[in-house]
Amino acid sequence: MNRYYVGHTSDFEQRIKMHNDGHFGGKTYTRRAKDWEEFLLIPCSTAKLAVYLEMKIKRMKSRKYIENLKRYPDLIKKIIREYDN
């Protein structure tokens, strides 16, 4: 996998189908790619938390950071605790 898509949605299955069908992204890589698949799904209790996590992950601009979130689930718990404070 060359890239990771980071986003939030209330219906993951529908969202990934729409991405793979080319409904999002204009002329960007997000639209051109037709093989998006789940790498890491983080269930959130609120939409506000989901947006916070999305922005946090995007600010890191790091493939390794995303891979570490999957490898070390305690990192996700730590981010959620930051949000709760």
Distance bins in CASP14 RR format, pairs under 12 A and 6 or more apart:
PFRMAT RR
TARGET T0000
AUTHOR 0000-0000-0000
RMODE 2
METHOD distances of the structure
MODEL  1
1 33 0 0 0 0 0 1 0 0 0 0 0
1 35 0 0 0 0 1 0 0 0 0 0 0
1 36 0 0 0 0 1 0 0 0 0 0 0
1 37 0 0 0 0 1 0 0 0 0 0 0
1 38 0 0 0 0 0 1 0 0 0 0 0
1 39 1 0 0 1 0 0 0 0 0 0 0
1 40 0 0 0 0 0 1 0 0 0 0 0
1 63 0 0 0 0 1 0 0 0 0 0 0
1 66 0 0 0 0 0 1 0 0 0 0 0
1 67 0 0 0 0 1 0 0 0 0 0 0
1 70 0 0 0 0 0 1 0 0 0 0 0
2 29 0 0 0 0 1 0 0 0 0 0 0
2 33 0 0 0 0 1 0 0 0 0 0 0
2 35 0 0 0 0 0 1 0 0 0 0 0
2 36 0 0 0 0 0 1 0 0 0 0 0
2 39 0 0 0 0 0 1 0 0 0 0 0
2 63 0 0 0 0 1 0 0 0 0 0 0
3 28 0 0 0 0 0 1 0 0 0 0 0
3 29 1 0 0 1 0 0 0 0 0 0 0
3 30 0 0 0 0 1 0 0 0 0 0 0
3 32 0 0 0 0 0 1 0 0 0 0 0
3 33 1 0 0 1 0 0 0 0 0 0 0
3 35 0 0 0 0 0 1 0 0 0 0 0
3 36 0 0 0 0 1 0 0 0 0 0 0
3 37 0 0 0 0 0 1 0 0 0 0 0
3 39 0 0 0 0 0 1 0 0 0 0 0
3 63 1 0 0 1 0 0 0 0 0 0 0
3 66 0 0 0 0 1 0 0 0 0 0 0
4 29 0 0 0 0 0 1 0 0 0 0 0
4 30 0 0 0 0 0 1 0 0 0 0 0
4 33 0 0 0 0 0 1 0 0 0 0 0
4 36 0 0 0 0 1 0 0 0 0 0 0
4 37 0 0 0 0 0 1 0 0 0 0 0
4 38 0 0 0 0 0 1 0 0 0 0 0
4 39 1 0 0 1 0 0 0 0 0 0 0
4 40 0 0 0 0 1 0 0 0 0 0 0
4 54 0 0 0 0 0 1 0 0 0 0 0
4 57 0 0 0 0 1 0 0 0 0 0 0
4 58 0 0 0 0 0 1 0 0 0 0 0
4 60 0 0 0 0 0 1 0 0 0 0 0
4 61 0 0 0 0 0 1 0 0 0 0 0
4 62 0 0 0 0 1 0 0 0 0 0 0
4 63 1 0 0 1 0 0 0 0 0 0 0
4 64 0 0 0 0 0 1 0 0 0 0 0
4 65 0 0 0 0 1 0 0 0 0 0 0
4 66 1 0 1 0 0 0 0 0 0 0 0
4 67 0 0 0 0 1 0 0 0 0 0 0
4 69 0 0 0 0 0 1 0 0 0 0 0
4 70 0 0 0 0 0 1 0 0 0 0 0
5 12 0 0 0 0 0 1 0 0 0 0 0
5 15 0 0 0 0 1 0 0 0 0 0 0
5 16 0 0 0 0 1 0 0 0 0 0 0
5 18 0 0 0 0 0 1 0 0 0 0 0
5 19 1 0 0 1 0 0 0 0 0 0 0
5 20 0 0 0 0 0 1 0 0 0 0 0
5 24 0 0 0 0 1 0 0 0 0 0 0
5 25 0 0 0 0 0 1 0 0 0 0 0
5 28 0 0 0 0 0 1 0 0 0 0 0
5 29 0 0 0 0 1 0 0 0 0 0 0
5 30 1 0 0 1 0 0 0 0 0 0 0
5 31 0 0 0 0 0 1 0 0 0 0 0
5 33 0 0 0 0 1 0 0 0 0 0 0
5 35 0 0 0 0 0 1 0 0 0 0 0
5 36 1 0 1 0 0 0 0 0 0 0 0
5 37 0 0 0 0 1 0 0 0 0 0 0
5 38 0 0 0 0 1 0 0 0 0 0 0
5 39 0 0 0 0 1 0 0 0 0 0 0
5 40 0 0 0 0 0 1 0 0 0 0 0
5 41 0 0 0 0 0 1 0 0 0 0 0
5 54 0 0 0 0 0 1 0 0 0 0 0
5 57 0 0 0 0 0 1 0 0 0 0 0
5 58 0 0 0 0 0 1 0 0 0 0 0
5 63 0 0 0 0 0 1 0 0 0 0 0
5 66 0 0 0 0 0 1 0 0 0 0 0
6 30 0 0 0 0 0 1 0 0 0 0 0
6 36 0 0 0 0 0 1 0 0 0 0 0
6 39 0 0 0 0 1 0 0 0 0 0 0
6 40 0 0 0 0 1 0 0 0 0 0 0
6 41 0 0 0 0 0 1 0 0 0 0 0
6 42 0 0 0 0 0 1 0 0 0 0 0
6 50 0 0 0 0 0 1 0 0 0 0 0
6 51 0 0 0 0 0 1 0 0 0 0 0
6 53 0 0 0 0 1 0 0 0 0 0 0
6 54 1 0 1 0 0 0 0 0 0 0 0
6 55 0 0 0 0 1 0 0 0 0 0 0
6 56 0 0 0 0 1 0 0 0 0 0 0
6 57 1 0 1 0 0 0 0 0 0 0 0
6 58 1 0 1 0 0 0 0 0 0 0 0
6 59 0 0 0 0 0 1 0 0 0 0 0
6 60 0 0 0 0 1 0 0 0 0 0 0
6 61 0 0 0 0 0 1 0 0 0 0 0
6 62 0 0 0 0 0 1 0 0 0 0 0
6 63 0 0 0 0 0 1 0 0 0 0 0
6 65 0 0 0 0 0 1 0 0 0 0 0
6 66 1 0 0 1 0 0 0 0 0 0 0
6 69 0 0 0 0 0 1 0 0 0 0 0
7 15 0 0 0 0 1 0 0 0 0 0 0
7 16 0 0 0 0 0 1 0 0 0 0 0
7 19 0 0 0 0 0 1 0 0 0 0 0
7 24 0 0 0 0 0 1 0 0 0 0 0
7 30 0 0 0 0 0 1 0 0 0 0 0
7 36 0 0 0 0 0 1 0 0 0 0 0
7 38 0 0 0 0 0 1 0 0 0 0 0
7 39 0 0 0 0 0 1 0 0 0 0 0
7 40 0 0 0 0 0 1 0 0 0 0 0
7 41 0 0 0 0 0 1 0 0 0 0 0
7 42 0 0 0 0 0 1 0 0 0 0 0
7 44 0 0 0 0 0 1 0 0 0 0 0
7 47 0 0 0 0 0 1 0 0 0 0 0
7 50 0 0 0 0 1 0 0 0 0 0 0
7 51 0 0 0 0 1 0 0 0 0 0 0
7 52 0 0 0 0 0 1 0 0 0 0 0
7 53 0 0 0 0 1 0 0 0 0 0 0
7 54 1 0 1 0 0 0 0 0 0 0 0
7 55 0 0 0 0 1 0 0 0 0 0 0
7 56 0 0 0 0 0 1 0 0 0 0 0
7 57 0 0 0 0 1 0 0 0 0 0 0
7 58 0 0 0 0 1 0 0 0 0 0 0
7 66 0 0 0 0 0 1 0 0 0 0 0
8 15 0 0 0 0 1 0 0 0 0 0 0
8 41 0 0 0 0 0 1 0 0 0 0 0
8 42 0 0 0 0 1 0 0 0 0 0 0
8 43 0 0 0 0 0 1 0 0 0 0 0
8 44 1 0 0 1 0 0 0 0 0 0 0
8 46 0 0 0 0 0 1 0 0 0 0 0
8 47 1 0 0 1 0 0 0 0 0 0 0
8 48 0 0 0 0 0 1 0 0 0 0 0
8 49 0 0 0 0 1 0 0 0 0 0 0
8 50 1 1 0 0 0 0 0 0 0 0 0
8 51 1 0 0 1 0 0 0 0 0 0 0
8 52 0 0 0 0 1 0 0 0 0 0 0
8 53 1 0 0 1 0 0 0 0 0 0 0
8 54 1 0 1 0 0 0 0 0 0 0 0
8 55 0 0 0 0 1 0 0 0 0 0 0
8 56 0 0 0 0 0 1 0 0 0 0 0
8 57 0 0 0 0 0 1 0 0 0 0 0
8 58 0 0 0 0 0 1 0 0 0 0 0
9 15 1 0 1 0 0 0 0 0 0 0 0
9 16 0 0 0 0 1 0 0 0 0 0 0
9 17 0 0 0 0 0 1 0 0 0 0 0
9 18 0 0 0 0 1 0 0 0 0 0 0
9 19 0 0 0 0 1 0 0 0 0 0 0
9 24 0 0 0 0 0 1 0 0 0 0 0
9 38 0 0 0 0 0 1 0 0 0 0 0
9 41 0 0 0 0 0 1 0 0 0 0 0
9 42 0 0 0 0 0 1 0 0 0 0 0
9 43 0 0 0 0 0 1 0 0 0 0 0
9 44 0 0 0 0 0 1 0 0 0 0 0
9 47 0 0 0 0 1 0 0 0 0 0 0
9 50 0 0 0 0 1 0 0 0 0 0 0
9 51 0 0 0 0 0 1 0 0 0 0 0
9 54 0 0 0 0 1 0 0 0 0 0 0
10 43 0 0 0 0 0 1 0 0 0 0 0
10 44 0 0 0 0 1 0 0 0 0 0 0
10 46 0 0 0 0 0 1 0 0 0 0 0
10 47 1 0 0 1 0 0 0 0 0 0 0
10 50 0 0 0 0 1 0 0 0 0 0 0
10 51 0 0 0 0 0 1 0 0 0 0 0
11 17 0 0 0 0 1 0 0 0 0 0 0
11 18 0 0 0 0 1 0 0 0 0 0 0
11 41 0 0 0 0 0 1 0 0 0 0 0
12 18 0 0 0 0 0 1 0 0 0 0 0
12 19 0 0 0 0 0 1 0 0 0 0 0
12 36 0 0 0 0 0 1 0 0 0 0 0
12 37 0 0 0 0 0 1 0 0 0 0 0
12 38 1 0 0 1 0 0 0 0 0 0 0
12 39 0 0 0 0 0 1 0 0 0 0 0
12 40 0 0 0 0 0 1 0 0 0 0 0
12 41 1 0 0 1 0 0 0 0 0 0 0
12 42 0 0 0 0 0 1 0 0 0 0 0
12 43 0 0 0 0 1 0 0 0 0 0 0
12 44 0 0 0 0 0 1 0 0 0 0 0
12 50 0 0 0 0 0 1 0 0 0 0 0
13 19 0 0 0 0 0 1 0 0 0 0 0
13 20 0 0 0 0 0 1 0 0 0 0 0
13 36 0 0 0 0 0 1 0 0 0 0 0
13 37 0 0 0 0 0 1 0 0 0 0 0
13 38 0 0 0 0 1 0 0 0 0 0 0
13 41 0 0 0 0 0 1 0 0 0 0 0
14 20 0 0 0 0 0 1 0 0 0 0 0
14 21 0 0 0 0 0 1 0 0 0 0 0
14 23 0 0 0 0 0 1 0 0 0 0 0
14 24 0 0 0 0 0 1 0 0 0 0 0
15 21 0 0 0 0 0 1 0 0 0 0 0
15 22 0 0 0 0 0 1 0 0 0 0 0
15 23 0 0 0 0 1 0 0 0 0 0 0
15 24 0 0 0 0 1 0 0 0 0 0 0
15 30 0 0 0 0 0 1 0 0 0 0 0
15 36 0 0 0 0 1 0 0 0 0 0 0
15 38 0 0 0 0 0 1 0 0 0 0 0
15 41 0 0 0 0 0 1 0 0 0 0 0
15 50 0 0 0 0 0 1 0 0 0 0 0
16 22 0 0 0 0 0 1 0 0 0 0 0
16 23 0 0 0 0 0 1 0 0 0 0 0
16 24 0 0 0 0 0 1 0 0 0 0 0
16 30 0 0 0 0 0 1 0 0 0 0 0
16 33 0 0 0 0 0 1 0 0 0 0 0
16 34 0 0 0 0 0 1 0 0 0 0 0
16 35 0 0 0 0 0 1 0 0 0 0 0
16 36 1 0 1 0 0 0 0 0 0 0 0
16 37 1 0 0 1 0 0 0 0 0 0 0
16 38 1 0 0 1 0 0 0 0 0 0 0
16 39 0 0 0 0 0 1 0 0 0 0 0
16 41 0 0 0 0 1 0 0 0 0 0 0
17 23 0 0 0 0 1 0 0 0 0 0 0
17 24 0 0 0 0 0 1 0 0 0 0 0
17 34 0 0 0 0 0 1 0 0 0 0 0
17 36 0 0 0 0 1 0 0 0 0 0 0
17 37 0 0 0 0 0 1 0 0 0 0 0
17 38 0 0 0 0 0 1 0 0 0 0 0
18 24 1 0 0 1 0 0 0 0 0 0 0
18 25 0 0 0 0 0 1 0 0 0 0 0
18 30 0 0 0 0 0 1 0 0 0 0 0
18 31 0 0 0 0 0 1 0 0 0 0 0
18 34 0 0 0 0 0 1 0 0 0 0 0
18 36 0 0 0 0 1 0 0 0 0 0 0
19 25 0 0 0 0 1 0 0 0 0 0 0
19 26 0 0 0 0 0 1 0 0 0 0 0
19 28 0 0 0 0 0 1 0 0 0 0 0
19 29 0 0 0 0 0 1 0 0 0 0 0
19 30 1 0 0 1 0 0 0 0 0 0 0
19 31 1 0 0 1 0 0 0 0 0 0 0
19 32 0 0 0 0 0 1 0 0 0 0 0
19 33 1 0 0 1 0 0 0 0 0 0 0
19 34 0 0 0 0 1 0 0 0 0 0 0
19 35 0 0 0 0 1 0 0 0 0 0 0
19 36 1 0 1 0 0 0 0 0 0 0 0
19 37 0 0 0 0 0 1 0 0 0 0 0
19 38 0 0 0 0 0 1 0 0 0 0 0
20 30 0 0 0 0 0 1 0 0 0 0 0
20 31 0 0 0 0 0 1 0 0 0 0 0
20 32 0 0 0 0 0 1 0 0 0 0 0
20 33 1 0 0 1 0 0 0 0 0 0 0
20 34 1 0 1 0 0 0 0 0 0 0 0
20 35 1 0 0 1 0 0 0 0 0 0 0
20 36 1 0 1 0 0 0 0 0 0 0 0
20 37 0 0 0 0 1 0 0 0 0 0 0
20 38 0 0 0 0 0 1 0 0 0 0 0
21 31 0 0 0 0 1 0 0 0 0 0 0
21 33 0 0 0 0 0 1 0 0 0 0 0
21 34 1 0 0 1 0 0 0 0 0 0 0
21 35 0 0 0 0 0 1 0 0 0 0 0
21 36 0 0 0 0 0 1 0 0 0 0 0
22 28 0 0 0 0 0 1 0 0 0 0 0
22 29 0 0 0 0 0 1 0 0 0 0 0
22 30 0 0 0 0 1 0 0 0 0 0 0
22 31 1 0 1 0 0 0 0 0 0 0 0
22 32 0 0 0 0 1 0 0 0 0 0 0
22 33 0 0 0 0 1 0 0 0 0 0 0
22 34 1 0 0 1 0 0 0 0 0 0 0
22 35 0 0 0 0 0 1 0 0 0 0 0
22 36 0 0 0 0 1 0 0 0 0 0 0
23 30 0 0 0 0 0 1 0 0 0 0 0
23 31 0 0 0 0 1 0 0 0 0 0 0
23 34 0 0 0 0 0 1 0 0 0 0 0
23 36 0 0 0 0 0 1 0 0 0 0 0
24 30 1 0 0 1 0 0 0 0 0 0 0
24 31 1 0 0 1 0 0 0 0 0 0 0
24 32 0 0 0 0 0 1 0 0 0 0 0
24 33 0 0 0 0 0 1 0 0 0 0 0
24 36 0 0 0 0 0 1 0 0 0 0 0
25 31 1 0 1 0 0 0 0 0 0 0 0
25 32 0 0 0 0 1 0 0 0 0 0 0
25 33 0 0 0 0 1 0 0 0 0 0 0
25 36 0 0 0 0 0 1 0 0 0 0 0
26 32 0 0 0 0 1 0 0 0 0 0 0
29 35 0 0 0 0 0 1 0 0 0 0 0
29 36 0 0 0 0 0 1 0 0 0 0 0
30 36 0 0 0 0 1 0 0 0 0 0 0
38 70 0 0 0 0 0 1 0 0 0 0 0
39 57 0 0 0 0 0 1 0 0 0 0 0
39 63 0 0 0 0 0 1 0 0 0 0 0
39 66 1 0 0 1 0 0 0 0 0 0 0
39 67 0 0 0 0 1 0 0 0 0 0 0
39 69 0 0 0 0 1 0 0 0 0 0 0
39 70 1 0 0 1 0 0 0 0 0 0 0
39 71 0 0 0 0 0 1 0 0 0 0 0
40 53 0 0 0 0 0 1 0 0 0 0 0
40 57 0 0 0 0 1 0 0 0 0 0 0
40 63 0 0 0 0 0 1 0 0 0 0 0
40 65 0 0 0 0 0 1 0 0 0 0 0
40 66 1 0 0 1 0 0 0 0 0 0 0
40 67 0 0 0 0 1 0 0 0 0 0 0
40 68 0 0 0 0 0 1 0 0 0 0 0
40 69 1 0 1 0 0 0 0 0 0 0 0
40 70 1 0 1 0 0 0 0 0 0 0 0
40 71 0 0 0 0 1 0 0 0 0 0 0
40 72 0 0 0 0 0 1 0 0 0 0 0
40 73 0 0 0 0 1 0 0 0 0 0 0
40 75 0 0 0 0 0 1 0 0 0 0 0
40 76 0 0 0 0 1 0 0 0 0 0 0
41 50 0 0 0 0 0 1 0 0 0 0 0
41 53 0 0 0 0 0 1 0 0 0 0 0
41 69 0 0 0 0 0 1 0 0 0 0 0
41 70 0 0 0 0 1 0 0 0 0 0 0
41 73 0 0 0 0 0 1 0 0 0 0 0
41 76 0 0 0 0 0 1 0 0 0 0 0
42 49 0 0 0 0 1 0 0 0 0 0 0
42 50 1 0 0 1 0 0 0 0 0 0 0
42 52 0 0 0 0 0 1 0 0 0 0 0
42 53 1 0 0 1 0 0 0 0 0 0 0
42 54 0 0 0 0 1 0 0 0 0 0 0
42 56 0 0 0 0 0 1 0 0 0 0 0
42 57 0 0 0 0 1 0 0 0 0 0 0
42 66 0 0 0 0 0 1 0 0 0 0 0
42 69 1 0 0 1 0 0 0 0 0 0 0
42 70 0 0 0 0 1 0 0 0 0 0 0
42 73 0 0 0 0 1 0 0 0 0 0 0
42 75 0 0 0 0 0 1 0 0 0 0 0
42 76 1 0 1 0 0 0 0 0 0 0 0
42 77 0 0 0 0 0 1 0 0 0 0 0
42 79 0 0 0 0 1 0 0 0 0 0 0
42 80 0 0 0 0 1 0 0 0 0 0 0
42 83 0 0 0 0 0 1 0 0 0 0 0
43 49 0 0 0 0 1 0 0 0 0 0 0
43 50 0 0 0 0 1 0 0 0 0 0 0
43 53 0 0 0 0 0 1 0 0 0 0 0
43 73 0 0 0 0 0 1 0 0 0 0 0
43 76 0 0 0 0 0 1 0 0 0 0 0
43 80 0 0 0 0 0 1 0 0 0 0 0
44 50 1 0 1 0 0 0 0 0 0 0 0
44 51 0 0 0 0 1 0 0 0 0 0 0
44 52 0 0 0 0 1 0 0 0 0 0 0
44 53 1 0 0 1 0 0 0 0 0 0 0
44 54 0 0 0 0 1 0 0 0 0 0 0
44 56 0 0 0 0 0 1 0 0 0 0 0
44 76 0 0 0 0 0 1 0 0 0 0 0
44 79 0 0 0 0 0 1 0 0 0 0 0
44 80 0 0 0 0 1 0 0 0 0 0 0
44 83 0 0 0 0 1 0 0 0 0 0 0
45 52 0 0 0 0 0 1 0 0 0 0 0
45 53 0 0 0 0 0 1 0 0 0 0 0
45 80 0 0 0 0 1 0 0 0 0 0 0
45 83 0 0 0 0 0 1 0 0 0 0 0
45 84 0 0 0 0 0 1 0 0 0 0 0
46 52 0 0 0 0 1 0 0 0 0 0 0
46 53 0 0 0 0 0 1 0 0 0 0 0
46 80 0 0 0 0 0 1 0 0 0 0 0
46 83 0 0 0 0 1 0 0 0 0 0 0
46 84 0 0 0 0 0 1 0 0 0 0 0
47 53 0 0 0 0 0 1 0 0 0 0 0
47 54 0 0 0 0 0 1 0 0 0 0 0
48 54 0 0 0 0 0 1 0 0 0 0 0
48 55 0 0 0 0 0 1 0 0 0 0 0
48 80 0 0 0 0 0 1 0 0 0 0 0
48 83 0 0 0 0 1 0 0 0 0 0 0
48 84 0 0 0 0 0 1 0 0 0 0 0
49 55 0 0 0 0 0 1 0 0 0 0 0
49 56 0 0 0 0 0 1 0 0 0 0 0
49 76 0 0 0 0 0 1 0 0 0 0 0
49 79 0 0 0 0 1 0 0 0 0 0 0
49 80 1 0 0 1 0 0 0 0 0 0 0
49 81 0 0 0 0 0 1 0 0 0 0 0
49 82 0 0 0 0 0 1 0 0 0 0 0
49 83 1 0 1 0 0 0 0 0 0 0 0
49 84 0 0 0 0 1 0 0 0 0 0 0
50 56 0 0 0 0 0 1 0 0 0 0 0
50 57 0 0 0 0 0 1 0 0 0 0 0
50 79 0 0 0 0 0 1 0 0 0 0 0
50 80 0 0 0 0 0 1 0 0 0 0 0
50 83 0 0 0 0 0 1 0 0 0 0 0
51 57 0 0 0 0 0 1 0 0 0 0 0
51 58 0 0 0 0 0 1 0 0 0 0 0
51 83 0 0 0 0 0 1 0 0 0 0 0
52 58 0 0 0 0 0 1 0 0 0 0 0
52 59 0 0 0 0 0 1 0 0 0 0 0
52 79 0 0 0 0 1 0 0 0 0 0 0
52 80 0 0 0 0 1 0 0 0 0 0 0
52 81 0 0 0 0 0 1 0 0 0 0 0
52 82 0 0 0 0 1 0 0 0 0 0 0
52 83 1 0 1 0 0 0 0 0 0 0 0
52 84 0 0 0 0 0 1 0 0 0 0 0
52 85 0 0 0 0 0 1 0 0 0 0 0
53 59 0 0 0 0 0 1 0 0 0 0 0
53 60 0 0 0 0 0 1 0 0 0 0 0
53 66 0 0 0 0 0 1 0 0 0 0 0
53 69 0 0 0 0 1 0 0 0 0 0 0
53 75 0 0 0 0 0 1 0 0 0 0 0
53 76 1 0 0 1 0 0 0 0 0 0 0
53 77 0 0 0 0 0 1 0 0 0 0 0
53 78 0 0 0 0 0 1 0 0 0 0 0
53 79 1 0 0 1 0 0 0 0 0 0 0
53 80 1 0 0 1 0 0 0 0 0 0 0
53 82 0 0 0 0 0 1 0 0 0 0 0
53 83 1 0 0 1 0 0 0 0 0 0 0
54 60 0 0 0 0 0 1 0 0 0 0 0
54 66 0 0 0 0 0 1 0 0 0 0 0
54 79 0 0 0 0 0 1 0 0 0 0 0
54 83 0 0 0 0 0 1 0 0 0 0 0
55 61 0 0 0 0 0 1 0 0 0 0 0
55 79 0 0 0 0 0 1 0 0 0 0 0
55 83 0 0 0 0 0 1 0 0 0 0 0
56 62 0 0 0 0 0 1 0 0 0 0 0
56 65 0 0 0 0 1 0 0 0 0 0 0
56 66 0 0 0 0 0 1 0 0 0 0 0
56 69 0 0 0 0 0 1 0 0 0 0 0
56 75 0 0 0 0 0 1 0 0 0 0 0
56 76 0 0 0 0 0 1 0 0 0 0 0
56 78 0 0 0 0 0 1 0 0 0 0 0
56 79 1 0 1 0 0 0 0 0 0 0 0
56 80 0 0 0 0 0 1 0 0 0 0 0
56 82 0 0 0 0 1 0 0 0 0 0 0
56 83 0 0 0 0 1 0 0 0 0 0 0
57 63 0 0 0 0 0 1 0 0 0 0 0
57 64 0 0 0 0 0 1 0 0 0 0 0
57 65 1 0 0 1 0 0 0 0 0 0 0
57 66 1 0 0 1 0 0 0 0 0 0 0
57 67 0 0 0 0 0 1 0 0 0 0 0
57 68 0 0 0 0 0 1 0 0 0 0 0
57 69 1 0 0 1 0 0 0 0 0 0 0
57 70 0 0 0 0 0 1 0 0 0 0 0
57 75 0 0 0 0 0 1 0 0 0 0 0
57 76 0 0 0 0 1 0 0 0 0 0 0
57 79 0 0 0 0 1 0 0 0 0 0 0
58 65 0 0 0 0 0 1 0 0 0 0 0
58 66 0 0 0 0 0 1 0 0 0 0 0
59 65 0 0 0 0 1 0 0 0 0 0 0
59 79 0 0 0 0 0 1 0 0 0 0 0
60 66 1 0 0 1 0 0 0 0 0 0 0
60 67 0 0 0 0 0 1 0 0 0 0 0
60 68 0 0 0 0 1 0 0 0 0 0 0
60 69 0 0 0 0 1 0 0 0 0 0 0
60 75 0 0 0 0 0 1 0 0 0 0 0
60 79 0 0 0 0 0 1 0 0 0 0 0
62 68 0 0 0 0 1 0 0 0 0 0 0
62 69 0 0 0 0 0 1 0 0 0 0 0
63 69 0 0 0 0 0 1 0 0 0 0 0
63 70 0 0 0 0 0 1 0 0 0 0 0
64 70 0 0 0 0 0 1 0 0 0 0 0
64 71 0 0 0 0 1 0 0 0 0 0 0
64 72 0 0 0 0 0 1 0 0 0 0 0
64 75 0 0 0 0 0 1 0 0 0 0 0
65 71 0 0 0 0 0 1 0 0 0 0 0
65 72 0 0 0 0 0 1 0 0 0 0 0
65 75 0 0 0 0 1 0 0 0 0 0 0
65 76 0 0 0 0 0 1 0 0 0 0 0
65 79 0 0 0 0 0 1 0 0 0 0 0
66 72 0 0 0 0 0 1 0 0 0 0 0
66 75 0 0 0 0 0 1 0 0 0 0 0
66 76 0 0 0 0 0 1 0 0 0 0 0
67 75 0 0 0 0 0 1 0 0 0 0 0
68 74 0 0 0 0 0 1 0 0 0 0 0
68 75 1 0 0 1 0 0 0 0 0 0 0
68 76 0 0 0 0 1 0 0 0 0 0 0
68 78 0 0 0 0 0 1 0 0 0 0 0
68 79 0 0 0 0 0 1 0 0 0 0 0
69 75 1 0 1 0 0 0 0 0 0 0 0
69 76 1 0 1 0 0 0 0 0 0 0 0
69 77 0 0 0 0 0 1 0 0 0 0 0
69 78 0 0 0 0 0 1 0 0 0 0 0
69 79 0 0 0 0 1 0 0 0 0 0 0
69 80 0 0 0 0 0 1 0 0 0 0 0
70 76 0 0 0 0 1 0 0 0 0 0 0
72 78 0 0 0 0 1 0 0 0 0 0 0
72 79 0 0 0 0 0 1 0 0 0 0 0
73 79 0 0 0 0 0 1 0 0 0 0 0
73 80 0 0 0 0 0 1 0 0 0 0 0
74 80 0 0 0 0 0 1 0 0 0 0 0
74 81 0 0 0 0 0 1 0 0 0 0 0
75 81 0 0 0 0 0 1 0 0 0 0 0
75 82 0 0 0 0 0 1 0 0 0 0 0
76 82 0 0 0 0 0 1 0 0 0 0 0
76 83 0 0 0 0 0 1 0 0 0 0 0
77 83 0 0 0 0 0 1 0 0 0 0 0
77 84 0 0 0 0 0 1 0 0 0 0 0
78 84 0 0 0 0 0 1 0 0 0 0 0
78 85 0 0 0 0 0 1 0 0 0 0 0
79 85 0 0 0 0 0 1 0 0 0 0 0
END
